[in-house]
Amino acid sequence: MSDMTPASTSLRLTPELVARVTRVVEDRGLRPSGTPASDADHQAAIRALFATGKASSEVWLFAYGSLIWNPACEIVEQRVGLVHGWHRSFCLGWDIWFRGGEEQPGLMLSLDRGGQCHGLAYRLPPDAVQANLLRLFRREILVTPSAHISRWVTVRTQRGRLRAIVFAIDRGSRRYVGGLTPEAVADALAVAVGPWGSMAEYLLNTVSHLEALGLRDRQLWRLQELVAERIEAATGRTSASGLAAGPSPPIS
């Protein structure tokens, strides 16, 4: 990963640009192919995860994408952290159910091997660990077999290292999409829209929340510029001024 600070310090992708591609898409109840995951499946996966061991009585989750701005679980503590050996990537595809369609499928973020990733470590309430894990697994693991797998990672924080659960891509899954150029990813993110909203909105939410934490992902920063360019070109006019990003943050 590069440590070069981007020349621009404000987001080019803005809510106004996102609004240009927003439209209502009917939810037809479609889900990824596979057997719908049951609570029994989730509970078995949680037991298998904990059978591999955990470092302490505290249970942490590492958030790198939508879990940062929509955690879907109770949290009693959060810390900014860094994971080595993994990076966030739009490698979970092709989405035709949530933020994409058959003609313009989307790509979702996952954690893929290599590099490093800044994100948030969330500590789950000690008296409701299982209930919150079940909520998380219901959201992240919809079918079996799943393209997302749960595992432990080591997170470095200012208060020391901790072990945390993360949902990472299964490179053996048919839904793993690797090797795309940033331009090809931006082509998809700029147009994909589904019942849950647009991929442009998903990207903006992730980048802006990372910026608010003082974090900058070099790849996502470049993607938001490319997506903004494509939306501007498709709609025939430039964007209003971007959102202030503040001081140059660390890059992952």
C-alpha positions in Angstrom: 0.0 0.0 0.0 1.2 3.5 -0.8 1.7 6.1 2.0 1.3 9.0 -0.4 -1.3 11.5 0.8 -3.8 12.2 -2.0 -3.5 15.7 -3.5 -7.2 16.5 -2.9 -8.4 16.9 0.7 -12.2 17.0 0.0 -14.5 14.3 -1.3 -15.4 14.6 -5.0 -18.3 12.2 -4.5 -21.1 14.1 -2.8 -24.7 13.5 -1.6 -25.8 15.6 -4.6 -24.0 13.3 -7.0 -25.4 10.3 -5.3 -28.9 11.7 -5.6 -28.5 11.8 -9.4 -28.3 8.0 -9.6 -30.9 7.3 -6.8 -34.1 5.6 -7.9 -36.7 3.4 -6.4 -36.1 -0.3 -7.1 -38.7 -2.9 -6.1 -37.6 -5.5 -3.7 -38.6 -8.8 -5.3 -37.4 -10.8 -2.4 -34.5 -12.3 -4.3 -31.4 -13.5 -2.4 -28.1 -15.0 -3.4 -28.1 -18.6 -4.6 -27.7 -21.3 -1.9 -29.7 -22.6 1.0 -31.1 -19.9 3.3 -29.0 -19.9 6.5 -31.0 -20.7 9.6 -30.4 -19.7 13.2 -29.1 -23.3 13.8 -26.6 -22.7 11.0 -25.5 -19.5 12.5 -25.2 -21.0 16.0 -23.1 -23.8 14.7 -20.8 -21.4 12.9 -20.4 -19.3 16.1 -19.5 -22.5 18.0 -17.0 -23.5 15.4 -15.5 -20.0 15.4 -15.0 -20.0 19.2 -13.7 -23.5 19.1 -10.6 -22.1 17.3 -9.9 -20.0 20.4 -10.1 -16.4 21.5 -7.6 -14.3 23.4 -9.7 -13.1 26.4 -13.2 -12.9 27.9 -13.9 -9.8 25.9 -15.5 -10.3 22.4 -14.6 -7.8 19.7 -15.8 -7.3 16.2 -13.7 -5.6 13.5 -15.7 -3.3 11.2 -14.2 -2.2 7.9 -17.2 -1.4 5.7 -20.9 -0.9 6.2 -20.6 -2.1 9.8 -18.8 1.2 10.5 -21.9 3.2 9.7 -24.6 0.6 10.4 -23.2 -1.8 13.0 -26.5 -3.8 13.5 -25.4 -4.8 17.0 -25.0 -3.4 20.5 -21.6 -1.9 21.3 -20.1 -1.0 24.7 -16.7 0.3 23.4 -15.0 1.1 20.2 -11.4 1.7 19.2 -9.7 2.7 15.9 -7.5 -0.2 14.9 -5.3 -1.6 12.2 -5.2 -5.1 10.8 -2.2 -6.3 8.9 -2.4 -8.9 6.1 -5.9 -7.9 5.0 -7.4 -5.0 3.0 -10.9 -3.9 2.2 -11.9 -4.6 -1.4 -14.9 -4.5 -3.6 -14.5 -8.1 -4.4 -17.9 -9.5 -3.3 -20.0 -9.8 -6.4 -21.9 -9.7 -8.5 -24.8 -8.2 -6.4 -28.2 -8.3 -8.2 -30.2 -8.4 -5.0 -29.4 -5.5 -2.7 -27.6 -2.6 -4.4 -27.5 -3.8 -7.9 -29.7 -5.5 -10.6 -29.3 -8.0 -13.4 -28.4 -5.3 -16.0 -26.2 -3.3 -13.7 -24.9 -5.6 -10.9 -23.0 -4.2 -7.9 -19.9 -5.1 -6.0 -19.9 -5.1 -2.2 -17.0 -4.6 0.2 -15.3 -7.5 1.9 -11.9 -8.1 3.5 -9.4 -9.8 1.2 -5.9 -11.0 1.8 -2.8 -8.7 1.5 -2.0 -5.2 2.6 -3.5 -3.6 5.7 -6.8 -2.1 6.8 -7.8 0.6 9.2 -11.2 0.3 10.8 -13.1 0.1 14.0 -13.0 -2.5 16.7 -16.3 -2.9 18.6 -16.6 -4.6 21.9 -19.8 -6.5 22.4 -21.8 -6.3 25.6 -20.5 -9.1 27.9 -24.0 -10.0 29.0 -25.4 -10.3 25.5 -22.5 -11.7 23.3 -24.5 -14.6 21.8 -27.6 -12.5 21.0 -25.5 -9.9 19.2 -23.4 -12.4 17.4 -26.6 -14.0 16.1 -27.8 -10.6 14.9 -24.5 -10.1 13.0 -24.5 -13.5 11.5 -28.1 -13.1 10.3 -27.0 -10.0 8.5 -23.7 -11.1 7.1 -24.4 -14.8 6.3 -27.6 -15.1 4.4 -27.1 -18.4 2.6 -24.9 -21.5 2.9 -22.4 -21.9 1.5 -21.6 -18.2 2.0 -19.0 -16.0 0.2 -18.3 -14.4 3.6 -16.6 -16.5 6.3 -16.0 -15.5 9.9 -12.6 -15.7 11.4 -10.3 -14.1 14.0 -7.8 -11.3 13.2 -5.4 -9.4 15.3 -6.2 -5.6 15.6 -3.5 -3.1 16.7 -5.0 -0.2 18.7 -3.4 2.6 20.7 -4.3 0.6 23.8 -2.6 -2.6 22.6 -3.5 -5.6 20.5 -6.8 -7.4 20.6 -8.4 -10.4 18.8 -11.6 -9.6 16.9 -14.1 -11.4 14.7 -14.2 -10.3 11.1 -16.3 -11.4 8.1 -13.8 -11.9 5.2 -14.1 -13.1 1.6 -13.9 -16.8 0.7 -11.6 -16.8 -2.3 -12.9 -20.2 -3.2 -16.5 -18.8 -3.6 -18.0 -18.2 -7.0 -18.9 -14.8 -5.8 -15.3 -13.8 -5.3 -14.3 -11.2 -7.9 -10.6 -10.4 -8.0 -8.2 -8.7 -10.3 -10.5 -5.8 -11.4 -8.9 -2.5 -12.1 -10.1 0.6 -10.1 -11.7 1.9 -13.3 -13.7 -1.3 -13.8 -14.9 -1.3 -10.2 -15.9 2.4 -10.6 -17.8 1.6 -13.7 -20.0 -0.8 -11.7 -20.3 1.4 -8.5 -21.4 4.5 -10.5 -24.5 2.9 -12.0 -25.6 -0.1 -9.7 -28.8 0.5 -7.8 -31.0 -2.0 -6.0 -33.8 -2.2 -3.4 -31.3 -1.2 -0.6 -30.0 1.9 -2.5 -27.1 2.6 -4.8 -23.5 1.5 -4.7 -22.5 5.2 -5.0 -24.3 5.8 -1.7 -22.6 2.7 -0.1 -19.2 4.0 -1.2 -19.9 7.6 0.0 -21.1 6.4 3.4 -18.0 4.3 3.9 -15.5 6.9 2.8 -17.1 9.8 4.7 -17.3 7.8 7.9 -13.7 6.7 7.6 -12.8 10.4 7.1 -14.7 11.4 10.2 -12.6 9.0 12.1 -9.5 10.5 10.7 -8.8 7.5 8.4 -8.2 7.4 4.7 -8.1 4.3 2.6 -6.1 5.2 -0.5 -8.0 2.8 -2.8 -11.5 4.0 -1.7 -10.4 7.6 -2.0 -9.4 7.0 -5.6 -12.7 5.1 -6.2 -14.8 7.9 -5.0 -13.1 10.3 -7.4 -13.6 7.8 -10.3 -17.2 7.2 -9.4 -17.9 11.0 -9.2 -16.3 11.5 -12.6 -18.5 8.9 -14.1 -21.7 10.3 -12.6 -20.8 13.8 -13.7 -20.1 12.6 -17.2 -23.4 10.6 -17.4 -25.5 13.5 -16.1 -23.7 16.2 -18.1 -22.7 18.6 -15.3 -20.1 18.9 -12.6 -20.7 18.5 -8.9 -21.0 21.1 -6.2 -18.0 21.5 -3.9 -17.0 18.4 -2.0 -17.1 17.7 1.7 -14.2 19.0 3.8 -12.0 16.1 4.9 -9.9 18.0 7.5 -6.2 17.2 8.2 -4.5 14.5 6.2 -5.3 11.2 8.0 -3.3 8.0 8.0 -3.7 5.9 4.9 -4.4 2.2 4.8 
